[in-house]
Structures are given as C-alpha cells and as structure tokens.
Amino acid sequence: MRPIRAACLGTATALVALLAWAPSVTADATDSPAGHAKPQKQRVITLTGRLAQQTRFPVNSGGPSQGDRTVVRSTLHDAAGNQVGETGGTCTTTRVAEGGAEACYVTYVLPGGQLSVQGMVFGIVPGPPGSFDNAITGGTGEFDRARGSVHVGPIVNGARTFTIYLK
C-alpha cells in the first residue's frame, strides 16, 4: 500500500477527528415576539476526535481524481481524555479542481446512541480542509430522529473540535 499524500488527507482527517464526547448544554430557543411558535430545545455537544485509521482507495495512481474514496475511523474522547466512543465514515472525491471537494457520510457512535452526518467538504486539495459544516440526518437511541448540524473546526495538535447542534 502506498503512503497517503498530504493532498489526500482532506476530509478523512477532518471526519475522523470528528469526535469525542464532552459536556452537553441544553438551551431554550426563543419564541417570536408574537409568541406563536412553540419553544424548541437545542442541545449543544462539543466533541474532539483523533484519527485512528484511514485508508485511501484511489481511482488511478496519477494523484487525486474524481471518484477516489477514503474510509476513516476515529476514537472519541471526552474533555478529560477518556475514550467514550468512535466514528466511522466514507468520503468520495467529487471535484479535484478549484481546491477539490468530497461528499462524506459519517456515523458517530456515542454514549446513548448513534448520529448520522453527511455533507460536502470543500478545500481538500492540497491538504486537509479548514472549518466546515455538515447536516445531521438522523440517529438511534437517545438521538432517534435527530436533526441539526455539525460545525467542524480546523485541525489543532492532531485533533479537531466538533460542535453538534441538535434540534
């Protein structure tokens, strides 16, 4: 197997890092001034994650190409550094030109259930992307019927911070 190029680490690194259970906060959303909408609760979970495994399946050996696939797995850690779960996902390169892009699907295995997340990640060439946002498309257990989004921060000291906004 060939070494993974920095240009190919893109989203895989971002996704993998996607995770570590941390304290969650619940806050009430505000109603409209007329008071017509029902109050909604939003739960915010902050995660950090570290890449555990990454395998790249290139379409050709000439460098990044449309259709390249990356499979990733990360370990999830709480604020104290305790491992509390893991994540796994796949990303498919959809564009190499103009900074590149990947479509990614990731599952977070967390205490209480699982979350499904998907979306586009831009800026994968020549290296890992900076910050990006993806959609929560569902979940199991405590996260059954979950909706919301995940904001993924840049890589810092080999890890990423993820802020999950559950509706």
N, C-alpha and C positions, 0 to 999 in steps of 0.2 A: 504494500500500500504506500502511496506517495505521501510526502508531508503536505499538510494543509497550508495553502498560501494565505498570507495576511488578507489578501483581497477576497478570499472565500470565507473568511470568518464571520463576516457580516452579521446577519440576523441570528445565525445559530448561536453565536456568543451572546447576543442580546437576549434571545429567548431562554437560553439555558440559565442565564443568570437571573432569569425572570422569577426568582422566588425564594422566599424564606419567611416563615410565619412570624409576625410581630404583633404588638397590641393592636386591637381594633377599637375604633371610636364610632359611636352612633350619634348622629345629629339630626334634628328635625329640619326638614326643608321648610322654607317659609311659604305661606299661602299668598295668593294675590291679594292686593289691598281690599278687594271686594269680598274676599273670603269664600269664593265659590269652589276652589279646588280643595280636595282633601289633603291634609298634611301627609307627606311621604317621608319615610325614614331613609337616610342614606348611611350606609356603613362604609367606613374607610379602613382599609387594611394596608399596612406598609410591609413590604417584603424585600428581602435581599436574597440573591441566589448565586451559586458558584457552579461553573461548568464542570460536569463530571465526565462526560463522554460526548464526542462529536465525530460523526462520520460523514464524509462528503462523497457523493456519487455524481461525478462529472459526466456530462454528455460526450465531451471529447477532451483530449489531453492538451489542446491549444490554449487553455485558460478558461475563465468564466464564460459560460454560454447559457442561452435561454434553455430552460428545462433541467439545469443542474439541480440536484436535490441534496439537502443537508438534513440529517437526523440528529437530534440533540437530546441530552438528558442532563438535568442539573439536580443538585441537592439543595434543599431548602433549609434555611437556618433562622432561628429567632434572634432577637436583639442580643441575647446572651451568647450566641454562637452555637446553641444546641440544634442538632438536625431534627426537623419536625416534619419533613415530607420530601417530595421530589416533583419534578416536572419532566415531561417528555413532549417532543413535537417534531414536525417536519416543516421545512421551508423549500419552496420551489422558486428558482430564479425566473422571473418573468421579463426582465429587461436588464441588459448589461450596459447599454449606452447611457449617457447623461447621469452618471452616478449609480445606476443599477437599482433594481427593486426585486423584492421577493414577496410571495404570498405565503403566509405562515399560519399553522394550526398547532396550538399548544394546549395540553391538559395539565392543570395543576392538581396534584394530589395533596390535599391539606387535611389537617385535623377537622373532622366533621363532614368531609365530602370532597367532591372534585369540582373544578371550574373549567369550562371550555372557553378558549380565547382564540380569536382569529383576526387577521387583517394584513394590510400591506405594510412593508417596511422599506423605506427609501434610503438611498445613500450607502449602499453596501459595497460599492467599489470606489476606492481601492481597499477599504478596510471596514471594520465594524461600524455600524451606524451610530449616530448620536442618540438623542432622545426621540421617542416616537410613541404613538397612541394606538391601541387596538381595542376591539369590541369584545365584551363578554357575551357569549351566545347561549349559555346555559350552564347547568350544573346538576349535581346529585346531592343527596343528603341535606345538610344544612344550607346548601347552595341551590337546591331544587328551584328551577325556573329563574335562575339568576339573570340579571341584565345589568348593564353598566359598561364601564370602560377601564382600561389599564393604561396608566402613564408609565413609560419605561425611561428611566434616566440614563445618562451616559455611563460607560464603564469607568469605575474608580477603584484602583487597587485590586483588579481582577474580579470585581463584583458589580452588579447593577442593583439599583433600588427601584422597586416597582410599587406604585401606588394604585391600589384597586378601589374603584368607586362602585359599590353595589347599590342598586336602586331597589 
